[in-house]
Amino acid sequence: MKKLIMGILAGALLVGTAAAQDDKQGKIQERKEKQQERIAKGIEKGSLTPTEAARLERKEAKLNKEIRRDRKDGDGLSNKEKAKINRQQNKLSKQIAKQKRDAQKQK
């Protein structure tokens, strides 16, 4: 009976860990999509110039490439890699906000 309970608990722990990992990767993807939407809205509203938008898009593409490379290197993303990605996404988010608020407008 103890073995059965321990087996069930171990299985639940593995499922919970896998769900948490998928959730974290889902958050990274969700955040990428939101940042892309913010860039698109900035272009649409004229608060981002084509040059600013292109620069932000290049930075976003570089980050996406790094994420794909990190995922291929091993068994997904390590906690250290996730923290690094989060910091990079925070930085890019601040850059998007700054560029949208500056005085430059599309002509």
Phi and psi in radians as a Rosetta constraint file:
Dihedral C 1 N 2 CA 2 C 2 CIRCULARHARMONIC -1.083 0.35
Dihedral N 2 CA 2 C 2 N 3 CIRCULARHARMONIC -0.687 0.35
Dihedral C 2 N 3 CA 3 C 3 CIRCULARHARMONIC -1.115 0.35
Dihedral N 3 CA 3 C 3 N 4 CIRCULARHARMONIC -0.682 0.35
Dihedral C 3 N 4 CA 4 C 4 CIRCULARHARMONIC -1.120 0.35
Dihedral N 4 CA 4 C 4 N 5 CIRCULARHARMONIC -0.811 0.35
Dihedral C 4 N 5 CA 5 C 5 CIRCULARHARMONIC -1.120 0.35
Dihedral N 5 CA 5 C 5 N 6 CIRCULARHARMONIC -0.759 0.35
Dihedral C 5 N 6 CA 6 C 6 CIRCULARHARMONIC -1.111 0.35
Dihedral N 6 CA 6 C 6 N 7 CIRCULARHARMONIC -0.664 0.35
Dihedral C 6 N 7 CA 7 C 7 CIRCULARHARMONIC -1.122 0.35
Dihedral N 7 CA 7 C 7 N 8 CIRCULARHARMONIC -0.730 0.35
Dihedral C 7 N 8 CA 8 C 8 CIRCULARHARMONIC -1.148 0.35
Dihedral N 8 CA 8 C 8 N 9 CIRCULARHARMONIC -0.760 0.35
Dihedral C 8 N 9 CA 9 C 9 CIRCULARHARMONIC -1.124 0.35
Dihedral N 9 CA 9 C 9 N 10 CIRCULARHARMONIC -0.719 0.35
Dihedral C 9 N 10 CA 10 C 10 CIRCULARHARMONIC -1.109 0.35
Dihedral N 10 CA 10 C 10 N 11 CIRCULARHARMONIC -0.738 0.35
Dihedral C 10 N 11 CA 11 C 11 CIRCULARHARMONIC -1.098 0.35
Dihedral N 11 CA 11 C 11 N 12 CIRCULARHARMONIC -0.732 0.35
Dihedral C 11 N 12 CA 12 C 12 CIRCULARHARMONIC -1.126 0.35
Dihedral N 12 CA 12 C 12 N 13 CIRCULARHARMONIC -0.670 0.35
Dihedral C 12 N 13 CA 13 C 13 CIRCULARHARMONIC -1.129 0.35
Dihedral N 13 CA 13 C 13 N 14 CIRCULARHARMONIC -0.752 0.35
Dihedral C 13 N 14 CA 14 C 14 CIRCULARHARMONIC -1.114 0.35
Dihedral N 14 CA 14 C 14 N 15 CIRCULARHARMONIC -0.746 0.35
Dihedral C 14 N 15 CA 15 C 15 CIRCULARHARMONIC -1.126 0.35
Dihedral N 15 CA 15 C 15 N 16 CIRCULARHARMONIC -0.746 0.35
Dihedral C 15 N 16 CA 16 C 16 CIRCULARHARMONIC -1.099 0.35
Dihedral N 16 CA 16 C 16 N 17 CIRCULARHARMONIC -0.709 0.35
Dihedral C 16 N 17 CA 17 C 17 CIRCULARHARMONIC -1.148 0.35
Dihedral N 17 CA 17 C 17 N 18 CIRCULARHARMONIC -0.766 0.35
Dihedral C 17 N 18 CA 18 C 18 CIRCULARHARMONIC -1.114 0.35
Dihedral N 18 CA 18 C 18 N 19 CIRCULARHARMONIC -0.716 0.35
Dihedral C 18 N 19 CA 19 C 19 CIRCULARHARMONIC -1.125 0.35
Dihedral N 19 CA 19 C 19 N 20 CIRCULARHARMONIC -0.699 0.35
Dihedral C 19 N 20 CA 20 C 20 CIRCULARHARMONIC -1.132 0.35
Dihedral N 20 CA 20 C 20 N 21 CIRCULARHARMONIC -0.696 0.35
Dihedral C 20 N 21 CA 21 C 21 CIRCULARHARMONIC -1.150 0.35
Dihedral N 21 CA 21 C 21 N 22 CIRCULARHARMONIC -0.791 0.35
Dihedral C 21 N 22 CA 22 C 22 CIRCULARHARMONIC -1.080 0.35
Dihedral N 22 CA 22 C 22 N 23 CIRCULARHARMONIC -0.665 0.35
Dihedral C 22 N 23 CA 23 C 23 CIRCULARHARMONIC -1.103 0.35
Dihedral N 23 CA 23 C 23 N 24 CIRCULARHARMONIC -0.757 0.35
Dihedral C 23 N 24 CA 24 C 24 CIRCULARHARMONIC -1.122 0.35
Dihedral N 24 CA 24 C 24 N 25 CIRCULARHARMONIC -0.761 0.35
Dihedral C 24 N 25 CA 25 C 25 CIRCULARHARMONIC -1.173 0.35
Dihedral N 25 CA 25 C 25 N 26 CIRCULARHARMONIC -0.586 0.35
Dihedral C 25 N 26 CA 26 C 26 CIRCULARHARMONIC -1.125 0.35
Dihedral N 26 CA 26 C 26 N 27 CIRCULARHARMONIC -0.639 0.35
Dihedral C 26 N 27 CA 27 C 27 CIRCULARHARMONIC -1.170 0.35
Dihedral N 27 CA 27 C 27 N 28 CIRCULARHARMONIC -0.659 0.35
Dihedral C 27 N 28 CA 28 C 28 CIRCULARHARMONIC -1.100 0.35
Dihedral N 28 CA 28 C 28 N 29 CIRCULARHARMONIC -0.807 0.35
Dihedral C 28 N 29 CA 29 C 29 CIRCULARHARMONIC -1.122 0.35
Dihedral N 29 CA 29 C 29 N 30 CIRCULARHARMONIC -0.764 0.35
Dihedral C 29 N 30 CA 30 C 30 CIRCULARHARMONIC -1.055 0.35
Dihedral N 30 CA 30 C 30 N 31 CIRCULARHARMONIC -0.731 0.35
Dihedral C 30 N 31 CA 31 C 31 CIRCULARHARMONIC -1.165 0.35
Dihedral N 31 CA 31 C 31 N 32 CIRCULARHARMONIC -0.690 0.35
Dihedral C 31 N 32 CA 32 C 32 CIRCULARHARMONIC -1.036 0.35
Dihedral N 32 CA 32 C 32 N 33 CIRCULARHARMONIC -0.779 0.35
Dihedral C 32 N 33 CA 33 C 33 CIRCULARHARMONIC -1.122 0.35
Dihedral N 33 CA 33 C 33 N 34 CIRCULARHARMONIC -0.724 0.35
Dihedral C 33 N 34 CA 34 C 34 CIRCULARHARMONIC -1.132 0.35
Dihedral N 34 CA 34 C 34 N 35 CIRCULARHARMONIC -0.680 0.35
Dihedral C 34 N 35 CA 35 C 35 CIRCULARHARMONIC -1.181 0.35
Dihedral N 35 CA 35 C 35 N 36 CIRCULARHARMONIC -0.644 0.35
Dihedral C 35 N 36 CA 36 C 36 CIRCULARHARMONIC -1.105 0.35
Dihedral N 36 CA 36 C 36 N 37 CIRCULARHARMONIC -0.707 0.35
Dihedral C 36 N 37 CA 37 C 37 CIRCULARHARMONIC -1.098 0.35
Dihedral N 37 CA 37 C 37 N 38 CIRCULARHARMONIC -0.712 0.35
Dihedral C 37 N 38 CA 38 C 38 CIRCULARHARMONIC -1.112 0.35
Dihedral N 38 CA 38 C 38 N 39 CIRCULARHARMONIC -0.696 0.35
Dihedral C 38 N 39 CA 39 C 39 CIRCULARHARMONIC -1.134 0.35
Dihedral N 39 CA 39 C 39 N 40 CIRCULARHARMONIC -0.801 0.35
Dihedral C 39 N 40 CA 40 C 40 CIRCULARHARMONIC -1.067 0.35
Dihedral N 40 CA 40 C 40 N 41 CIRCULARHARMONIC -0.747 0.35
Dihedral C 40 N 41 CA 41 C 41 CIRCULARHARMONIC -1.138 0.35
Dihedral N 41 CA 41 C 41 N 42 CIRCULARHARMONIC -0.632 0.35
Dihedral C 41 N 42 CA 42 C 42 CIRCULARHARMONIC -1.109 0.35
Dihedral N 42 CA 42 C 42 N 43 CIRCULARHARMONIC -0.690 0.35
Dihedral C 42 N 43 CA 43 C 43 CIRCULARHARMONIC -1.168 0.35
Dihedral N 43 CA 43 C 43 N 44 CIRCULARHARMONIC -0.804 0.35
Dihedral C 43 N 44 CA 44 C 44 CIRCULARHARMONIC -1.045 0.35
Dihedral N 44 CA 44 C 44 N 45 CIRCULARHARMONIC -0.760 0.35
Dihedral C 44 N 45 CA 45 C 45 CIRCULARHARMONIC -1.452 0.35
Dihedral N 45 CA 45 C 45 N 46 CIRCULARHARMONIC -0.182 0.35
Dihedral C 45 N 46 CA 46 C 46 CIRCULARHARMONIC 1.510 0.35
Dihedral N 46 CA 46 C 46 N 47 CIRCULARHARMONIC 0.125 0.35
Dihedral C 46 N 47 CA 47 C 47 CIRCULARHARMONIC -1.438 0.35
Dihedral N 47 CA 47 C 47 N 48 CIRCULARHARMONIC -0.194 0.35
Dihedral C 47 N 48 CA 48 C 48 CIRCULARHARMONIC -2.053 0.35
Dihedral N 48 CA 48 C 48 N 49 CIRCULARHARMONIC 2.288 0.35
Dihedral C 48 N 49 CA 49 C 49 CIRCULARHARMONIC -1.363 0.35
Dihedral N 49 CA 49 C 49 N 50 CIRCULARHARMONIC 2.835 0.35
Dihedral C 49 N 50 CA 50 C 50 CIRCULARHARMONIC -1.002 0.35
Dihedral N 50 CA 50 C 50 N 51 CIRCULARHARMONIC -0.642 0.35
Dihedral C 50 N 51 CA 51 C 51 CIRCULARHARMONIC -1.146 0.35
Dihedral N 51 CA 51 C 51 N 52 CIRCULARHARMONIC -0.791 0.35
Dihedral C 51 N 52 CA 52 C 52 CIRCULARHARMONIC -1.091 0.35
Dihedral N 52 CA 52 C 52 N 53 CIRCULARHARMONIC -0.779 0.35
Dihedral C 52 N 53 CA 53 C 53 CIRCULARHARMONIC -1.090 0.35
Dihedral N 53 CA 53 C 53 N 54 CIRCULARHARMONIC -0.745 0.35
Dihedral C 53 N 54 CA 54 C 54 CIRCULARHARMONIC -1.100 0.35
Dihedral N 54 CA 54 C 54 N 55 CIRCULARHARMONIC -0.723 0.35
Dihedral C 54 N 55 CA 55 C 55 CIRCULARHARMONIC -1.103 0.35
Dihedral N 55 CA 55 C 55 N 56 CIRCULARHARMONIC -0.797 0.35
Dihedral C 55 N 56 CA 56 C 56 CIRCULARHARMONIC -1.127 0.35
Dihedral N 56 CA 56 C 56 N 57 CIRCULARHARMONIC -0.690 0.35
Dihedral C 56 N 57 CA 57 C 57 CIRCULARHARMONIC -1.103 0.35
Dihedral N 57 CA 57 C 57 N 58 CIRCULARHARMONIC -0.710 0.35
Dihedral C 57 N 58 CA 58 C 58 CIRCULARHARMONIC -1.100 0.35
Dihedral N 58 CA 58 C 58 N 59 CIRCULARHARMONIC -0.748 0.35
Dihedral C 58 N 59 CA 59 C 59 CIRCULARHARMONIC -1.125 0.35
Dihedral N 59 CA 59 C 59 N 60 CIRCULARHARMONIC -0.697 0.35
Dihedral C 59 N 60 CA 60 C 60 CIRCULARHARMONIC -1.124 0.35
Dihedral N 60 CA 60 C 60 N 61 CIRCULARHARMONIC -0.763 0.35
Dihedral C 60 N 61 CA 61 C 61 CIRCULARHARMONIC -1.109 0.35
Dihedral N 61 CA 61 C 61 N 62 CIRCULARHARMONIC -0.693 0.35
Dihedral C 61 N 62 CA 62 C 62 CIRCULARHARMONIC -1.099 0.35
Dihedral N 62 CA 62 C 62 N 63 CIRCULARHARMONIC -0.750 0.35
Dihedral C 62 N 63 CA 63 C 63 CIRCULARHARMONIC -1.129 0.35
Dihedral N 63 CA 63 C 63 N 64 CIRCULARHARMONIC -0.746 0.35
Dihedral C 63 N 64 CA 64 C 64 CIRCULARHARMONIC -1.073 0.35
Dihedral N 64 CA 64 C 64 N 65 CIRCULARHARMONIC -0.700 0.35
Dihedral C 64 N 65 CA 65 C 65 CIRCULARHARMONIC -1.120 0.35
Dihedral N 65 CA 65 C 65 N 66 CIRCULARHARMONIC -0.719 0.35
Dihedral C 65 N 66 CA 66 C 66 CIRCULARHARMONIC -1.118 0.35
Dihedral N 66 CA 66 C 66 N 67 CIRCULARHARMONIC -0.707 0.35
Dihedral C 66 N 67 CA 67 C 67 CIRCULARHARMONIC -1.104 0.35
Dihedral N 67 CA 67 C 67 N 68 CIRCULARHARMONIC -0.797 0.35
Dihedral C 67 N 68 CA 68 C 68 CIRCULARHARMONIC -1.061 0.35
Dihedral N 68 CA 68 C 68 N 69 CIRCULARHARMONIC -0.741 0.35
Dihedral C 68 N 69 CA 69 C 69 CIRCULARHARMONIC -1.121 0.35
Dihedral N 69 CA 69 C 69 N 70 CIRCULARHARMONIC -0.767 0.35
Dihedral C 69 N 70 CA 70 C 70 CIRCULARHARMONIC -1.101 0.35
Dihedral N 70 CA 70 C 70 N 71 CIRCULARHARMONIC -0.656 0.35
Dihedral C 70 N 71 CA 71 C 71 CIRCULARHARMONIC -1.190 0.35
Dihedral N 71 CA 71 C 71 N 72 CIRCULARHARMONIC -0.584 0.35
Dihedral C 71 N 72 CA 72 C 72 CIRCULARHARMONIC -1.316 0.35
Dihedral N 72 CA 72 C 72 N 73 CIRCULARHARMONIC -0.493 0.35
Dihedral C 72 N 73 CA 73 C 73 CIRCULARHARMONIC -1.078 0.35
Dihedral N 73 CA 73 C 73 N 74 CIRCULARHARMONIC -0.556 0.35
Dihedral C 73 N 74 CA 74 C 74 CIRCULARHARMONIC -2.630 0.35
Dihedral N 74 CA 74 C 74 N 75 CIRCULARHARMONIC -2.444 0.35
Dihedral C 74 N 75 CA 75 C 75 CIRCULARHARMONIC -1.605 0.35
Dihedral N 75 CA 75 C 75 N 76 CIRCULARHARMONIC 1.052 0.35
Dihedral C 75 N 76 CA 76 C 76 CIRCULARHARMONIC 1.501 0.35
Dihedral N 76 CA 76 C 76 N 77 CIRCULARHARMONIC -2.712 0.35
Dihedral C 76 N 77 CA 77 C 77 CIRCULARHARMONIC -1.692 0.35
Dihedral N 77 CA 77 C 77 N 78 CIRCULARHARMONIC 2.329 0.35
Dihedral C 77 N 78 CA 78 C 78 CIRCULARHARMONIC -1.365 0.35
Dihedral N 78 CA 78 C 78 N 79 CIRCULARHARMONIC 2.905 0.35
Dihedral C 78 N 79 CA 79 C 79 CIRCULARHARMONIC -1.062 0.35
Dihedral N 79 CA 79 C 79 N 80 CIRCULARHARMONIC -0.643 0.35
Dihedral C 79 N 80 CA 80 C 80 CIRCULARHARMONIC -1.116 0.35
Dihedral N 80 CA 80 C 80 N 81 CIRCULARHARMONIC -0.742 0.35
Dihedral C 80 N 81 CA 81 C 81 CIRCULARHARMONIC -1.170 0.35
Dihedral N 81 CA 81 C 81 N 82 CIRCULARHARMONIC -0.695 0.35
Dihedral C 81 N 82 CA 82 C 82 CIRCULARHARMONIC -1.089 0.35
Dihedral N 82 CA 82 C 82 N 83 CIRCULARHARMONIC -0.724 0.35
Dihedral C 82 N 83 CA 83 C 83 CIRCULARHARMONIC -1.128 0.35
Dihedral N 83 CA 83 C 83 N 84 CIRCULARHARMONIC -0.712 0.35
Dihedral C 83 N 84 CA 84 C 84 CIRCULARHARMONIC -1.122 0.35
Dihedral N 84 CA 84 C 84 N 85 CIRCULARHARMONIC -0.763 0.35
Dihedral C 84 N 85 CA 85 C 85 CIRCULARHARMONIC -1.088 0.35
Dihedral N 85 CA 85 C 85 N 86 CIRCULARHARMONIC -0.738 0.35
Dihedral C 85 N 86 CA 86 C 86 CIRCULARHARMONIC -1.056 0.35
Dihedral N 86 CA 86 C 86 N 87 CIRCULARHARMONIC -0.765 0.35
Dihedral C 86 N 87 CA 87 C 87 CIRCULARHARMONIC -1.093 0.35
Dihedral N 87 CA 87 C 87 N 88 CIRCULARHARMONIC -0.720 0.35
Dihedral C 87 N 88 CA 88 C 88 CIRCULARHARMONIC -1.168 0.35
Dihedral N 88 CA 88 C 88 N 89 CIRCULARHARMONIC -0.689 0.35
Dihedral C 88 N 89 CA 89 C 89 CIRCULARHARMONIC -1.169 0.35
Dihedral N 89 CA 89 C 89 N 90 CIRCULARHARMONIC -0.648 0.35
Dihedral C 89 N 90 CA 90 C 90 CIRCULARHARMONIC -1.066 0.35
Dihedral N 90 CA 90 C 90 N 91 CIRCULARHARMONIC -0.789 0.35
Dihedral C 90 N 91 CA 91 C 91 CIRCULARHARMONIC -1.086 0.35
Dihedral N 91 CA 91 C 91 N 92 CIRCULARHARMONIC -0.791 0.35
Dihedral C 91 N 92 CA 92 C 92 CIRCULARHARMONIC -1.127 0.35
Dihedral N 92 CA 92 C 92 N 93 CIRCULARHARMONIC -0.681 0.35
Dihedral C 92 N 93 CA 93 C 93 CIRCULARHARMONIC -1.057 0.35
Dihedral N 93 CA 93 C 93 N 94 CIRCULARHARMONIC -0.751 0.35
Dihedral C 93 N 94 CA 94 C 94 CIRCULARHARMONIC -1.129 0.35
Dihedral N 94 CA 94 C 94 N 95 CIRCULARHARMONIC -0.669 0.35
Dihedral C 94 N 95 CA 95 C 95 CIRCULARHARMONIC -1.151 0.35
Dihedral N 95 CA 95 C 95 N 96 CIRCULARHARMONIC -0.695 0.35
Dihedral C 95 N 96 CA 96 C 96 CIRCULARHARMONIC -1.066 0.35
Dihedral N 96 CA 96 C 96 N 97 CIRCULARHARMONIC -0.855 0.35
Dihedral C 96 N 97 CA 97 C 97 CIRCULARHARMONIC -1.060 0.35
Dihedral N 97 CA 97 C 97 N 98 CIRCULARHARMONIC -0.757 0.35
Dihedral C 97 N 98 CA 98 C 98 CIRCULARHARMONIC -1.091 0.35
Dihedral N 98 CA 98 C 98 N 99 CIRCULARHARMONIC -0.799 0.35
Dihedral C 98 N 99 CA 99 C 99 CIRCULARHARMONIC -1.159 0.35
Dihedral N 99 CA 99 C 99 N 100 CIRCULARHARMONIC -0.609 0.35
Dihedral C 99 N 100 CA 100 C 100 CIRCULARHARMONIC -1.232 0.35
Dihedral N 100 CA 100 C 100 N 101 CIRCULARHARMONIC -0.504 0.35
Dihedral C 100 N 101 CA 101 C 101 CIRCULARHARMONIC -1.596 0.35
Dihedral N 101 CA 101 C 101 N 102 CIRCULARHARMONIC -0.221 0.35
Dihedral C 101 N 102 CA 102 C 102 CIRCULARHARMONIC -1.210 0.35
Dihedral N 102 CA 102 C 102 N 103 CIRCULARHARMONIC 2.990 0.35
Dihedral C 102 N 103 CA 103 C 103 CIRCULARHARMONIC -1.355 0.35
Dihedral N 103 CA 103 C 103 N 104 CIRCULARHARMONIC -0.137 0.35
Dihedral C 103 N 104 CA 104 C 104 CIRCULARHARMONIC -1.293 0.35
Dihedral N 104 CA 104 C 104 N 105 CIRCULARHARMONIC 2.341 0.35
Dihedral C 104 N 105 CA 105 C 105 CIRCULARHARMONIC -2.269 0.35
Dihedral N 105 CA 105 C 105 N 106 CIRCULARHARMONIC 2.725 0.35
Dihedral C 105 N 106 CA 106 C 106 CIRCULARHARMONIC -1.202 0.35
Dihedral N 106 CA 106 C 106 N 107 CIRCULARHARMONIC 2.591 0.35
